[in-house]
């Protein structure tokens, strides 16, 4: 069975990152995000300067990474072999995207306010299709986001994307909602061994404390990707995001896969569950209802 575009997309006829947007649009956008839709703004482009367009090449990667990224809390740029002034220009471009994405979400979802915490800002100049990788790291397979080394402890993962490819669309698959995914995969995931979560932190295998929530999210992520039958048979839709389009979604709820595309920006935000309009529509509360206990 195929999902229809209107079931997964919430189109927004906007061309400004800053707004202001009407209270009606803000309420519509927040509800759409929290019910598992993708905000889709086909006319909201991120303009590159003439000088910045030279970065539309995989040659600016360091040969080991699939993207160039930085975290605003540190300002350290990784994934590139650029040095000196060129490195500064590349960092400035990513910083500008981070600022734009934060402006957009604060204008569209004012209820989130200062609770939005910027995570990694990424520029992805490499083609997705045909990239050799292990099944666990294969983002062309449907999955929900979970980070092995960075426990979220229940916090939401909200991401903004923009296709800056001047010619080609970015192709995604989007599958069923998290509550349906969790009902399928959680029964097969064993609880963590007593003391194992604390040991991971003590050995510095993870940055922070991994909770039972993180354990189950990682289990769902891995089981989704490993299940070839699920990948082919799950209810899903294929979407083509054209050049200049911007979209956003909770990637810890929306099962998604990036099939092809080159030259895109991605901004990650973290949001406490308590800051949501309806915290019950979160993976944390969904998993707690299935487990019958507190997980984070």
C-alpha positions as CSV (number, residue, x, y, z in Angstrom):
1,X,0.0,0.0,0.0
2,X,1.2,3.5,-0.9
3,X,0.8,6.6,1.2
4,X,-0.5,9.7,-0.7
5,X,1.4,12.9,-0.6
6,X,-1.3,14.7,1.3
7,X,-1.1,12.2,4.1
8,X,2.6,13.0,4.7
9,X,3.1,16.6,3.5
10,X,1.9,19.9,5.0
11,X,2.5,22.4,2.2
12,X,3.4,25.9,3.2
13,X,3.3,28.8,0.7
14,X,6.1,30.8,2.3
15,X,9.3,32.3,0.9
16,X,10.6,34.0,4.1
17,X,12.7,32.3,6.8
18,X,11.8,34.9,9.4
19,X,8.1,35.4,9.0
20,X,6.1,36.9,10.5
21,X,3.5,34.1,10.0
22,X,-0.1,34.2,11.1
23,X,-1.2,32.5,14.3
24,X,-3.3,30.2,12.2
25,X,-0.3,29.1,10.1
26,X,1.8,28.7,13.3
27,X,-0.8,26.4,14.9
28,X,-1.2,24.5,11.6
29,X,2.6,24.0,11.4
30,X,3.1,22.8,15.0
31,X,0.1,20.4,14.8
32,X,1.4,19.0,11.5
33,X,4.9,18.4,12.9
34,X,3.6,16.8,16.1
35,X,1.2,14.5,14.2
36,X,4.1,13.2,12.0
37,X,3.8,15.3,8.8
38,X,6.6,17.0,7.0
39,X,6.4,20.8,6.6
40,X,7.0,21.4,2.9
41,X,8.0,24.8,1.6
42,X,8.8,24.4,-2.1
43,X,9.6,28.2,-2.5
44,X,11.7,28.6,0.5
45,X,15.3,28.5,-0.9
46,X,18.6,29.1,0.8
47,X,20.5,31.4,-1.5
48,X,24.3,30.8,-2.0
49,X,26.5,33.7,-3.0
50,X,28.5,33.4,-6.3
51,X,31.6,32.6,-4.3
52,X,29.8,29.9,-2.2
53,X,28.6,28.0,-5.3
54,X,32.1,26.6,-5.7
55,X,31.3,24.5,-2.6
56,X,28.8,22.5,-4.7
57,X,31.4,19.8,-5.1
58,X,32.3,16.7,-3.2
59,X,35.9,17.8,-3.5
60,X,35.5,19.8,-0.4
61,X,35.0,16.7,1.7
62,X,38.0,15.3,3.6
63,X,37.8,11.9,1.8
64,X,36.4,10.1,4.9
65,X,33.2,12.0,5.7
66,X,29.9,12.1,3.8
67,X,29.2,15.6,5.0
68,X,30.7,18.8,6.3
69,X,29.3,19.8,9.7
70,X,29.7,21.9,12.8
71,X,27.9,22.3,16.1
72,X,27.1,25.9,17.1
73,X,28.1,25.3,20.7
74,X,31.7,24.6,19.7
75,X,32.0,26.3,16.2
76,X,34.4,23.5,15.2
77,X,34.1,22.5,11.5
78,X,34.7,18.9,10.6
79,X,34.5,16.7,7.5
80,X,36.4,19.0,5.2
81,X,40.0,19.4,4.0
82,X,39.7,23.1,3.6
83,X,42.1,25.4,5.4
84,X,42.5,29.1,6.0
85,X,40.2,31.6,4.4
86,X,38.4,28.9,2.5
87,X,37.6,27.0,5.6
88,X,36.2,30.2,7.2
89,X,34.0,30.8,4.2
90,X,32.6,27.3,4.4
91,X,32.0,27.7,8.1
92,X,30.2,31.0,7.6
93,X,27.9,29.4,5.0
94,X,26.9,26.7,7.5
95,X,26.5,29.2,10.3
96,X,24.1,31.2,8.1
97,X,22.0,28.2,7.5
98,X,21.8,27.4,11.2
99,X,20.6,30.9,11.8
100,X,18.0,30.7,9.1
101,X,16.7,27.4,10.2
102,X,16.4,28.6,13.8
103,X,14.6,31.7,12.7
104,X,12.2,29.6,10.7
105,X,11.2,27.3,13.5
106,X,10.9,30.0,16.0
107,X,8.5,31.9,13.7
108,X,6.5,28.8,12.7
109,X,6.4,27.2,16.1
110,X,6.6,30.1,18.6
111,X,5.5,27.8,21.4
112,X,8.9,26.1,21.2
113,X,10.7,29.3,21.8
114,X,14.1,29.1,23.4
115,X,13.6,25.4,24.2
116,X,14.9,24.7,20.7
117,X,18.6,23.7,21.0
118,X,20.7,23.7,17.8
119,X,22.6,20.5,17.2
120,X,24.7,19.7,14.2
121,X,24.5,21.8,11.0
122,X,25.5,19.7,8.0
123,X,26.2,20.4,4.3
124,X,26.0,17.3,2.2
125,X,27.8,17.6,-1.1
126,X,28.1,13.9,-1.9
127,X,25.6,11.9,-3.9
128,X,23.5,9.5,-1.7
129,X,22.8,6.9,-4.4
130,X,25.4,4.2,-4.8
131,X,27.4,5.1,-1.7
132,X,29.0,2.0,-0.2
133,X,28.1,1.5,3.5
134,X,27.0,-1.1,6.0
135,X,23.3,-1.8,6.5
136,X,23.3,-0.1,9.9
137,X,24.6,3.2,8.3
138,X,22.6,2.9,5.1
139,X,20.3,5.9,5.1
140,X,18.5,4.7,1.9
141,X,16.7,2.2,4.2
142,X,13.6,3.4,6.2
143,X,14.5,4.3,9.7
144,X,13.7,6.6,12.6
145,X,16.7,8.6,14.0
146,X,18.6,7.5,17.1
147,X,22.2,8.2,17.9
148,X,24.4,5.4,19.3
149,X,27.0,7.7,20.9
150,X,24.7,10.7,21.8
151,X,21.8,9.6,24.0
152,X,18.7,11.8,23.6
153,X,17.1,10.7,26.9
154,X,13.7,11.3,25.5
155,X,14.4,14.7,23.8
156,X,12.9,15.2,20.3
157,X,14.9,15.3,17.1
158,X,13.6,18.0,14.8
159,X,15.3,18.6,11.5
160,X,15.2,21.2,8.7
161,X,16.4,20.4,5.2
162,X,17.1,22.4,2.1
163,X,17.9,21.1,-1.4
164,X,20.5,23.5,-2.9
165,X,21.2,21.3,-6.0
166,X,20.6,23.7,-8.9
167,X,19.2,20.9,-11.1
168,X,18.2,17.6,-9.4
169,X,15.6,16.8,-6.8
170,X,16.4,15.0,-3.5
171,X,14.4,11.8,-3.3
172,X,13.1,10.4,-0.1
173,X,10.9,7.6,1.0
174,X,8.5,8.2,4.0
175,X,6.9,5.4,5.9
176,X,4.3,4.7,8.6
177,X,4.2,6.7,11.8
178,X,6.2,5.9,14.9
179,X,3.4,4.4,16.9
180,X,2.9,1.8,14.2
181,X,6.6,1.2,13.8
182,X,7.0,0.8,17.6
183,X,4.1,-1.7,17.8
184,X,5.9,-3.9,15.2
185,X,9.4,-3.8,16.5
186,X,9.4,-3.2,20.3
187,X,8.1,-6.7,21.3
188,X,11.3,-8.2,19.8
189,X,13.7,-5.9,21.7
190,X,15.1,-7.2,25.0
191,X,15.4,-4.8,27.8
192,X,19.1,-3.8,28.6
193,X,21.1,-6.0,30.9
194,X,21.2,-4.6,34.5
195,X,24.0,-2.2,34.8
196,X,24.9,-2.1,31.1
197,X,23.6,1.4,30.5
198,X,25.7,2.8,33.4
199,X,28.8,0.9,32.2
200,X,28.5,2.5,28.7
201,X,28.8,5.9,30.3
202,X,31.6,4.9,32.6
203,X,33.6,3.6,29.7
204,X,32.9,6.8,27.8
205,X,31.4,4.8,24.9
206,X,28.5,7.2,24.9
207,X,28.4,11.0,25.6
208,X,26.1,11.2,28.6
209,X,23.8,8.6,30.1
210,X,22.0,6.1,27.8
211,X,18.5,5.5,29.1
212,X,16.0,2.7,28.4
213,X,14.4,5.1,26.0
214,X,17.7,5.3,24.0
215,X,18.1,1.5,24.2
216,X,14.7,0.9,22.6
217,X,15.1,3.7,20.0
218,X,18.4,2.2,18.8
219,X,16.8,-1.2,18.7
220,X,14.0,0.1,16.5
221,X,16.4,1.9,14.3
222,X,18.5,-1.2,13.8
223,X,15.6,-3.7,13.4
224,X,13.9,-1.5,10.8
225,X,17.1,-1.3,8.7
226,X,17.9,-5.0,9.0
227,X,14.5,-6.2,8.0
228,X,14.5,-6.3,4.2
229,X,10.9,-7.6,4.1
230,X,9.8,-4.5,6.1
231,X,11.7,-2.2,3.8
232,X,9.9,-3.5,0.7
233,X,6.5,-4.1,2.2
234,X,5.9,-1.2,4.6
235,X,3.3,1.4,3.7
236,X,5.3,4.3,2.3
237,X,5.4,7.2,-0.2
238,X,8.2,8.4,-2.4
239,X,8.8,12.1,-2.4
240,X,10.9,14.3,-4.7
241,X,12.0,17.6,-3.1
242,X,12.9,20.0,-6.0
243,X,15.8,22.4,-6.2
244,X,15.3,25.3,-3.8
245,X,12.8,23.4,-1.6
246,X,12.9,23.3,2.2
247,X,11.2,20.8,4.5
248,X,11.2,19.9,8.2
249,X,10.0,17.0,10.3
250,X,10.6,15.1,13.6
251,X,13.0,12.5,12.3
252,X,12.6,10.4,15.5
253,X,8.9,9.9,14.6
254,X,8.8,10.0,10.8
255,X,10.3,6.8,9.3
256,X,12.3,8.1,6.3
257,X,15.0,7.1,3.9
258,X,17.1,9.3,1.6
259,X,17.4,7.5,-1.8
260,X,19.3,10.0,-4.0
261,X,20.4,13.6,-4.2
262,X,23.4,15.8,-3.9
263,X,24.0,19.2,-2.3
264,X,21.7,19.7,0.6
265,X,21.8,21.4,4.0
266,X,20.4,19.9,7.2
267,X,20.0,21.5,10.6
268,X,19.2,19.4,13.7
269,X,17.4,20.7,16.8
270,X,16.7,19.1,20.1
271,X,13.5,19.8,22.0
272,X,12.5,18.6,25.4
273,X,9.2,16.7,25.4
274,X,7.7,19.0,27.9
275,X,8.1,21.9,25.4
276,X,5.8,20.2,22.9
277,X,2.3,21.4,22.3
278,X,1.2,17.8,23.1
279,X,3.9,15.7,24.8
280,X,1.7,12.6,24.5
281,X,2.5,12.6,20.7
282,X,6.2,11.9,21.3
283,X,8.2,8.7,20.9
284,X,9.1,8.8,24.6
285,X,5.4,8.7,25.7
286,X,4.6,6.2,23.0
287,X,7.3,3.8,24.2
288,X,6.4,4.3,27.9
289,X,2.8,3.4,27.1
290,X,4.0,0.2,25.4
291,X,6.4,-0.7,28.2
292,X,4.1,0.3,31.1
293,X,6.9,2.2,32.9
294,X,9.0,5.4,32.8
295,X,11.9,5.0,30.3
296,X,13.8,8.3,30.8
